[in-house]
Amino acid sequence: MSLYRNSAWFLKGMTEFTRNAFLSTSKRFVEKDLEVSVAGRSFMITGANSGIGKATAMAIAKKGGTIHMVCRNKDKAEEARADIVKETGNKEVYVHILDLSETKKVWEFAEAFKRKYKALNVLINNAGSIMSQRDMNAEGLEKSFATNVLGVYILTKSLIPLLEKSADPRVITVSSGGMLVQKLRTGNLQSDRGRYDGTMVYAQHKRQQVVMTEQLAKTHTNIHFSVMHPGWVDTPAVANAMPDFHRSMKDSLRTPEQGADTVVWLAVSEAATTNPSGCFYQDRKMVSTHLPLAWTHSSPLEEQKLMSLLEDLAKTFQPH
């Protein structure tokens, strides 16, 4: 089955996830969807100092939005901020230093943010981590799970009260088409059983993000949730984590701006919120979260189990 899934996924990728696929499909985009001013609205973007995150921050800053860049590396973040301010003329760009793999610090950051700021209109969960080998954080959690899943869950859940007080609130999570080869599994969240394959662990996390988005959309109905696949994008993260793939596909990969297009569309356009909350997007269009005949569907019980496990883990590390 995994051979079928991987083959079907690669064929789909070659026809839908490449730069040429974007150029082709973007011909149907409605240009006026992005002809908006978002002055007075605030946007938090994790992993905003490079790749898709930086391209998203740049595009939204150009439209007048207030940007909260949440980054791990202070020097890279300040450099990216300077680029964004210089290119857009928008000085409402703020840097916050946070490593999403440090679970307690995610809680502390979100709680401090709520005390300092009166509104947050849009949260964009973009930061992600692909590990080449299994590594643990200070709390004893597998690092990529802490970053990609638990960190996203805690940041989102903690900021929901602030989002709910703000106008037209939205949460967008940058997932990956890699999740299409994975069925939700809740029995090995720490990847401590079997051989550690960082790319497959990442794909499982991206499946968990999709399920998380669907479930949060059901329980928080006044926030518009979405999750998306940016396509195959030429970013530093891809080059570092998947050098063979990056080398062989380099000429077919999308630019960070092309990868960010749907994130920006989901974040600023009126058209995006006419669609139901909790959906999965590719190139500004709602798409299925499963490949045909791939047996990747999970039961409502399994999906609820993921949310319960995340809630229990989150509470364990919540500051009192």
Secondary structure, 3 states (H helix, E strand, C coil): CHHHHHHHHHHHHHHHCCHHHHHHHHHHCCHHHHCCCCCCCEEEEECCCCHHHHHHHHHHHHCCCEEEEEECCHHHHHHHHHHHHHHHCCCCEEEEECCCCCHHHHHHHHHHHHHHCCCCCEEEECCCCCCCCCCECCCCCEHHHHHHHHHHHHHHHHHHHHHHHCCCCEEEEECCHHHHHCCCCCCCCCCCCCCCCHHHHHHHHHHHHHHHHHHHHHHCCCCEEEEEECCCECCHHHHHHCHHHHHHHHHHCECHHHHHHHHHHHHHCCHHHHCCCCEEEECCEECCCCCCCCCCCCCHHHHHHHHHHHHHHHHHCCCC
